[in-house]
Amino acid sequence: MKVELSAEAQAQVDRIDEWWRENRLAVPELFAEELEAALSTLAEMSAVAVHYAPKPIVRRLLLRRSHHHLYIIDEAERVYVIAVWSAYRGRGPRL
């Protein structure tokens, strides 16, 4: 299955990754590695534990170690990541 990131999600990934590398010196690669693994898993779509988000067609996947959610739309031919959001923010992104 094809996995795509929206332009907004890609911008969020870039900001999060930059912040992570500058501020998490003990594990600077953690976010990037965890994101890559999640995107690979979504591409395989083999028993992924994806939870429902606030909108009916949107689901979210938690990156457990970095504490970020991927907000996704699962379409027939692709998985579309529309947002990447910290689980600590107290509210979700505008979807």
MODELLER restraints for C-alpha pairs under 7 A, 6 or more apart:
rsr = mdl.restraints
at = mdl.atoms
rsr.add(forms.Gaussian(group=physical.xy_distance, feature=features.Distance(at['CA:1:A'], at['CA:43:A']), mean=4.76, stdev=0.5))
rsr.add(forms.Gaussian(group=physical.xy_distance, feature=features.Distance(at['CA:1:A'], at['CA:44:A']), mean=6.27, stdev=0.5))
rsr.add(forms.Gaussian(group=physical.xy_distance, feature=features.Distance(at['CA:1:A'], at['CA:77:A']), mean=6.25, stdev=0.5))
rsr.add(forms.Gaussian(group=physical.xy_distance, feature=features.Distance(at['CA:1:A'], at['CA:78:A']), mean=5.53, stdev=0.5))
rsr.add(forms.Gaussian(group=physical.xy_distance, feature=features.Distance(at['CA:2:A'], at['CA:43:A']), mean=5.84, stdev=0.5))
rsr.add(forms.Gaussian(group=physical.xy_distance, feature=features.Distance(at['CA:2:A'], at['CA:77:A']), mean=6.63, stdev=0.5))
rsr.add(forms.Gaussian(group=physical.xy_distance, feature=features.Distance(at['CA:2:A'], at['CA:78:A']), mean=4.54, stdev=0.5))
rsr.add(forms.Gaussian(group=physical.xy_distance, feature=features.Distance(at['CA:2:A'], at['CA:79:A']), mean=6.21, stdev=0.5))
rsr.add(forms.Gaussian(group=physical.xy_distance, feature=features.Distance(at['CA:3:A'], at['CA:39:A']), mean=6.85, stdev=0.5))
rsr.add(forms.Gaussian(group=physical.xy_distance, feature=features.Distance(at['CA:3:A'], at['CA:43:A']), mean=5.81, stdev=0.5))
rsr.add(forms.Gaussian(group=physical.xy_distance, feature=features.Distance(at['CA:3:A'], at['CA:78:A']), mean=5.57, stdev=0.5))
rsr.add(forms.Gaussian(group=physical.xy_distance, feature=features.Distance(at['CA:3:A'], at['CA:79:A']), mean=4.73, stdev=0.5))
rsr.add(forms.Gaussian(group=physical.xy_distance, feature=features.Distance(at['CA:3:A'], at['CA:80:A']), mean=5.89, stdev=0.5))
rsr.add(forms.Gaussian(group=physical.xy_distance, feature=features.Distance(at['CA:4:A'], at['CA:79:A']), mean=6.35, stdev=0.5))
rsr.add(forms.Gaussian(group=physical.xy_distance, feature=features.Distance(at['CA:4:A'], at['CA:80:A']), mean=4.96, stdev=0.5))
rsr.add(forms.Gaussian(group=physical.xy_distance, feature=features.Distance(at['CA:4:A'], at['CA:81:A']), mean=6.08, stdev=0.5))
rsr.add(forms.Gaussian(group=physical.xy_distance, feature=features.Distance(at['CA:5:A'], at['CA:80:A']), mean=5.83, stdev=0.5))
rsr.add(forms.Gaussian(group=physical.xy_distance, feature=features.Distance(at['CA:5:A'], at['CA:81:A']), mean=4.65, stdev=0.5))
rsr.add(forms.Gaussian(group=physical.xy_distance, feature=features.Distance(at['CA:5:A'], at['CA:82:A']), mean=6.29, stdev=0.5))
rsr.add(forms.Gaussian(group=physical.xy_distance, feature=features.Distance(at['CA:6:A'], at['CA:81:A']), mean=6.12, stdev=0.5))
rsr.add(forms.Gaussian(group=physical.xy_distance, feature=features.Distance(at['CA:6:A'], at['CA:82:A']), mean=5.30, stdev=0.5))
rsr.add(forms.Gaussian(group=physical.xy_distance, feature=features.Distance(at['CA:8:A'], at['CA:82:A']), mean=6.98, stdev=0.5))
rsr.add(forms.Gaussian(group=physical.xy_distance, feature=features.Distance(at['CA:8:A'], at['CA:83:A']), mean=6.74, stdev=0.5))
rsr.add(forms.Gaussian(group=physical.xy_distance, feature=features.Distance(at['CA:9:A'], at['CA:81:A']), mean=6.57, stdev=0.5))
rsr.add(forms.Gaussian(group=physical.xy_distance, feature=features.Distance(at['CA:9:A'], at['CA:82:A']), mean=5.41, stdev=0.5))
rsr.add(forms.Gaussian(group=physical.xy_distance, feature=features.Distance(at['CA:9:A'], at['CA:83:A']), mean=4.46, stdev=0.5))
rsr.add(forms.Gaussian(group=physical.xy_distance, feature=features.Distance(at['CA:9:A'], at['CA:84:A']), mean=5.73, stdev=0.5))
rsr.add(forms.Gaussian(group=physical.xy_distance, feature=features.Distance(at['CA:12:A'], at['CA:84:A']), mean=6.10, stdev=0.5))
rsr.add(forms.Gaussian(group=physical.xy_distance, feature=features.Distance(at['CA:13:A'], at['CA:84:A']), mean=6.59, stdev=0.5))
rsr.add(forms.Gaussian(group=physical.xy_distance, feature=features.Distance(at['CA:17:A'], at['CA:31:A']), mean=6.41, stdev=0.5))
rsr.add(forms.Gaussian(group=physical.xy_distance, feature=features.Distance(at['CA:17:A'], at['CA:32:A']), mean=6.45, stdev=0.5))
rsr.add(forms.Gaussian(group=physical.xy_distance, feature=features.Distance(at['CA:20:A'], at['CA:28:A']), mean=5.96, stdev=0.5))
rsr.add(forms.Gaussian(group=physical.xy_distance, feature=features.Distance(at['CA:20:A'], at['CA:31:A']), mean=6.89, stdev=0.5))
rsr.add(forms.Gaussian(group=physical.xy_distance, feature=features.Distance(at['CA:21:A'], at['CA:28:A']), mean=4.36, stdev=0.5))
rsr.add(forms.Gaussian(group=physical.xy_distance, feature=features.Distance(at['CA:21:A'], at['CA:29:A']), mean=6.74, stdev=0.5))
rsr.add(forms.Gaussian(group=physical.xy_distance, feature=features.Distance(at['CA:30:A'], at['CA:66:A']), mean=6.99, stdev=0.5))
rsr.add(forms.Gaussian(group=physical.xy_distance, feature=features.Distance(at['CA:31:A'], at['CA:66:A']), mean=5.78, stdev=0.5))
rsr.add(forms.Gaussian(group=physical.xy_distance, feature=features.Distance(at['CA:34:A'], at['CA:63:A']), mean=6.53, stdev=0.5))
rsr.add(forms.Gaussian(group=physical.xy_distance, feature=features.Distance(at['CA:42:A'], at['CA:48:A']), mean=6.97, stdev=0.5))
rsr.add(forms.Gaussian(group=physical.xy_distance, feature=features.Distance(at['CA:50:A'], at['CA:59:A']), mean=6.15, stdev=0.5))
rsr.add(forms.Gaussian(group=physical.xy_distance, feature=features.Distance(at['CA:50:A'], at['CA:60:A']), mean=5.62, stdev=0.5))
rsr.add(forms.Gaussian(group=physical.xy_distance, feature=features.Distance(at['CA:50:A'], at['CA:61:A']), mean=5.02, stdev=0.5))
rsr.add(forms.Gaussian(group=physical.xy_distance, feature=features.Distance(at['CA:51:A'], at['CA:59:A']), mean=5.42, stdev=0.5))
rsr.add(forms.Gaussian(group=physical.xy_distance, feature=features.Distance(at['CA:51:A'], at['CA:60:A']), mean=5.27, stdev=0.5))
rsr.add(forms.Gaussian(group=physical.xy_distance, feature=features.Distance(at['CA:51:A'], at['CA:61:A']), mean=6.37, stdev=0.5))
rsr.add(forms.Gaussian(group=physical.xy_distance, feature=features.Distance(at['CA:52:A'], at['CA:58:A']), mean=6.43, stdev=0.5))
rsr.add(forms.Gaussian(group=physical.xy_distance, feature=features.Distance(at['CA:52:A'], at['CA:59:A']), mean=4.36, stdev=0.5))
rsr.add(forms.Gaussian(group=physical.xy_distance, feature=features.Distance(at['CA:52:A'], at['CA:60:A']), mean=6.08, stdev=0.5))
rsr.add(forms.Gaussian(group=physical.xy_distance, feature=features.Distance(at['CA:53:A'], at['CA:59:A']), mean=4.88, stdev=0.5))
rsr.add(forms.Gaussian(group=physical.xy_distance, feature=features.Distance(at['CA:53:A'], at['CA:60:A']), mean=5.78, stdev=0.5))
rsr.add(forms.Gaussian(group=physical.xy_distance, feature=features.Distance(at['CA:57:A'], at['CA:73:A']), mean=6.19, stdev=0.5))
rsr.add(forms.Gaussian(group=physical.xy_distance, feature=features.Distance(at['CA:58:A'], at['CA:71:A']), mean=6.51, stdev=0.5))
rsr.add(forms.Gaussian(group=physical.xy_distance, feature=features.Distance(at['CA:58:A'], at['CA:72:A']), mean=5.61, stdev=0.5))
rsr.add(forms.Gaussian(group=physical.xy_distance, feature=features.Distance(at['CA:58:A'], at['CA:73:A']), mean=5.05, stdev=0.5))
rsr.add(forms.Gaussian(group=physical.xy_distance, feature=features.Distance(at['CA:59:A'], at['CA:71:A']), mean=5.70, stdev=0.5))
rsr.add(forms.Gaussian(group=physical.xy_distance, feature=features.Distance(at['CA:59:A'], at['CA:72:A']), mean=5.24, stdev=0.5))
rsr.add(forms.Gaussian(group=physical.xy_distance, feature=features.Distance(at['CA:59:A'], at['CA:73:A']), mean=6.30, stdev=0.5))
rsr.add(forms.Gaussian(group=physical.xy_distance, feature=features.Distance(at['CA:60:A'], at['CA:69:A']), mean=6.02, stdev=0.5))
rsr.add(forms.Gaussian(group=physical.xy_distance, feature=features.Distance(at['CA:60:A'], at['CA:70:A']), mean=5.28, stdev=0.5))
rsr.add(forms.Gaussian(group=physical.xy_distance, feature=features.Distance(at['CA:60:A'], at['CA:71:A']), mean=4.37, stdev=0.5))
rsr.add(forms.Gaussian(group=physical.xy_distance, feature=features.Distance(at['CA:60:A'], at['CA:72:A']), mean=5.84, stdev=0.5))
rsr.add(forms.Gaussian(group=physical.xy_distance, feature=features.Distance(at['CA:61:A'], at['CA:69:A']), mean=5.38, stdev=0.5))
rsr.add(forms.Gaussian(group=physical.xy_distance, feature=features.Distance(at['CA:61:A'], at['CA:70:A']), mean=5.08, stdev=0.5))
rsr.add(forms.Gaussian(group=physical.xy_distance, feature=features.Distance(at['CA:61:A'], at['CA:71:A']), mean=6.65, stdev=0.5))
rsr.add(forms.Gaussian(group=physical.xy_distance, feature=features.Distance(at['CA:62:A'], at['CA:68:A']), mean=5.85, stdev=0.5))
rsr.add(forms.Gaussian(group=physical.xy_distance, feature=features.Distance(at['CA:62:A'], at['CA:69:A']), mean=4.46, stdev=0.5))
rsr.add(forms.Gaussian(group=physical.xy_distance, feature=features.Distance(at['CA:62:A'], at['CA:70:A']), mean=6.44, stdev=0.5))
rsr.add(forms.Gaussian(group=physical.xy_distance, feature=features.Distance(at['CA:63:A'], at['CA:69:A']), mean=5.99, stdev=0.5))
rsr.add(forms.Gaussian(group=physical.xy_distance, feature=features.Distance(at['CA:67:A'], at['CA:86:A']), mean=6.04, stdev=0.5))
rsr.add(forms.Gaussian(group=physical.xy_distance, feature=features.Distance(at['CA:67:A'], at['CA:87:A']), mean=5.44, stdev=0.5))
rsr.add(forms.Gaussian(group=physical.xy_distance, feature=features.Distance(at['CA:68:A'], at['CA:84:A']), mean=6.58, stdev=0.5))
rsr.add(forms.Gaussian(group=physical.xy_distance, feature=features.Distance(at['CA:68:A'], at['CA:85:A']), mean=5.32, stdev=0.5))
rsr.add(forms.Gaussian(group=physical.xy_distance, feature=features.Distance(at['CA:68:A'], at['CA:86:A']), mean=4.22, stdev=0.5))
rsr.add(forms.Gaussian(group=physical.xy_distance, feature=features.Distance(at['CA:68:A'], at['CA:87:A']), mean=5.16, stdev=0.5))
rsr.add(forms.Gaussian(group=physical.xy_distance, feature=features.Distance(at['CA:69:A'], at['CA:84:A']), mean=5.62, stdev=0.5))
rsr.add(forms.Gaussian(group=physical.xy_distance, feature=features.Distance(at['CA:69:A'], at['CA:85:A']), mean=5.21, stdev=0.5))
rsr.add(forms.Gaussian(group=physical.xy_distance, feature=features.Distance(at['CA:69:A'], at['CA:86:A']), mean=6.19, stdev=0.5))
rsr.add(forms.Gaussian(group=physical.xy_distance, feature=features.Distance(at['CA:69:A'], at['CA:87:A']), mean=6.24, stdev=0.5))
rsr.add(forms.Gaussian(group=physical.xy_distance, feature=features.Distance(at['CA:70:A'], at['CA:81:A']), mean=6.55, stdev=0.5))
rsr.add(forms.Gaussian(group=physical.xy_distance, feature=features.Distance(at['CA:70:A'], at['CA:83:A']), mean=5.98, stdev=0.5))
rsr.add(forms.Gaussian(group=physical.xy_distance, feature=features.Distance(at['CA:70:A'], at['CA:84:A']), mean=4.71, stdev=0.5))
rsr.add(forms.Gaussian(group=physical.xy_distance, feature=features.Distance(at['CA:70:A'], at['CA:85:A']), mean=6.68, stdev=0.5))
rsr.add(forms.Gaussian(group=physical.xy_distance, feature=features.Distance(at['CA:71:A'], at['CA:81:A']), mean=5.78, stdev=0.5))
rsr.add(forms.Gaussian(group=physical.xy_distance, feature=features.Distance(at['CA:71:A'], at['CA:82:A']), mean=5.70, stdev=0.5))
rsr.add(forms.Gaussian(group=physical.xy_distance, feature=features.Distance(at['CA:71:A'], at['CA:83:A']), mean=5.08, stdev=0.5))
rsr.add(forms.Gaussian(group=physical.xy_distance, feature=features.Distance(at['CA:71:A'], at['CA:84:A']), mean=6.25, stdev=0.5))
rsr.add(forms.Gaussian(group=physical.xy_distance, feature=features.Distance(at['CA:72:A'], at['CA:79:A']), mean=6.61, stdev=0.5))
rsr.add(forms.Gaussian(group=physical.xy_distance, feature=features.Distance(at['CA:72:A'], at['CA:80:A']), mean=5.44, stdev=0.5))
rsr.add(forms.Gaussian(group=physical.xy_distance, feature=features.Distance(at['CA:72:A'], at['CA:81:A']), mean=4.37, stdev=0.5))
rsr.add(forms.Gaussian(group=physical.xy_distance, feature=features.Distance(at['CA:72:A'], at['CA:82:A']), mean=5.70, stdev=0.5))
rsr.add(forms.Gaussian(group=physical.xy_distance, feature=features.Distance(at['CA:73:A'], at['CA:79:A']), mean=5.87, stdev=0.5))
rsr.add(forms.Gaussian(group=physical.xy_distance, feature=features.Distance(at['CA:73:A'], at['CA:80:A']), mean=5.15, stdev=0.5))
rsr.add(forms.Gaussian(group=physical.xy_distance, feature=features.Distance(at['CA:73:A'], at['CA:81:A']), mean=6.51, stdev=0.5))
rsr.add(forms.Gaussian(group=physical.xy_distance, feature=features.Distance(at['CA:74:A'], at['CA:80:A']), mean=6.40, stdev=0.5))
rsr.add(forms.Gaussian(group=physical.xy_distance, feature=features.Distance(at['CA:85:A'], at['CA:92:A']), mean=6.99, stdev=0.5))
rsr.add(forms.Gaussian(group=physical.xy_distance, feature=features.Distance(at['CA:85:A'], at['CA:93:A']), mean=6.69, stdev=0.5))
